[in-house]
Amino acid sequence: MVEWTDAEKSTISAVWGKVDINEVGPLALGRVLIVYPWTQRYFGSFGDVSTPAAIMGNPKVAAHGKIVCGALDKAVKNMGNILATYKSLSETHANKLFVDPDNFRVLADVLTIVIAAKFGASFTPEIQATWQKFMKVVVAAMGSRYYIGILEYQQAPEICLANAAFSH
Amino acid sequence: MSLTAKDKSVVKAFWGKISGKADVVGAEALGRMLTAYPQTKTYFSHWADLSPGSGPVKNHGGIIMGAIGKAVGLMDDLVGGMSALSDRHAFNLRVDPGNFKILSHNILVTLAIHFPSEFTPEVHIAVDKFLAALSAALADKYR
C-alpha cells in the first residue's frame, strides 16, 4: 500500500490548493497535444488542432483540459485510497476510450512542468519530489485496470503500483 | 524523431537566451533529479553532500550543462560530437541510459521555472527532441 507522511499529504493539498484548474488544465492538455503530437489521435472530433496556436485557442481542448485535470481533485481528497478511487475511470479509459496508458505518464510530466512554470522557485526540489510521487501513484492507478487479465495483477494490485513507481 | 532545421534554430535561439544562467539551471536540474528520483543517487555515493545547492551538485550541474551547451553547436552530428562522452558513460561511469530521460525531465522543469514565458510549447517540443537525440547519442557506444 502507498504510504503518505503528514508532511506529504499537506504538501499535496497546498500545491493543489494553489492550482487554478481553469487555467492549468487547458495549458497542460494543450501542451501535451503540441509536444507529443501523436496524442492528437484521441481528439479527432475536436476541430482544428493543426498548429500550436490552433490547439491553444481551441475551446474543446480547453474544456477537456479542465475535465481531465479536474479529476485529480478526487485523488487529492482520497490520498489513502487512490487505487480504488480511479478504478472506474481506469476501466473507462481501457475499455471504452482505448487510451494508451503511457499517455497518463506523459500528461503527468507535462502538468508538473506547467505547475513549475506557474509556481516558479516556490516549487522547490522537495515539493517537486512529493508532487511527482503523487503523480506516479495516480498514473499507476489510472493504468491499473488495463492489466486485470493478468493473474498477478488481479491478486496484488499493489505490485502493479510498486512496479510502476520505478519506471519513468 | 530527428531534429528538423526548425528544431535546431529554435534550440539555438533559446540557448542564446539562457546561456547566462546555464550553470544555475544545470545545478538546479541535478539537485531536483537527486531529490525527486532518489534511485539516481547511487551514481554519486562518493559525494559527501547530495542535497540541492551543495558544492558537488552545483559544480557537477555546471559541468553537465556546459557539455549540453556545446552539444547545441554540434546538432548536425550529435553521435560524432558526443563520441568521447559516450565512451566515458558506457565504460567508465556505466550509467544506465534510462537515467538520461530522468535528467532531461528535470532540465525541462528547471527551464520552465526560470524562463516561464520563453519556455513556450514550441520551445518545449524542440528542446525535448534535442535532449532525446542527445541522450541517444550519449548511449550510442554502450553496446
Interface residues (C-beta under 8 A of the other chain):
Chain A: G30 R31 I34 V35 P52 I55 M56 D109 T112 I113 V114 A116 A117 K118 F119 G120 A121 F123 T124 P125 E126 Q128 A129 Q132 F166 H168
Chain B: E28 G31 R32 T35 A36 Y37 Q39 P52 G98 K101 I102 H105 L108 V109 A112 I113 P116 F119 T120 P121 E122 H124 I125 D128
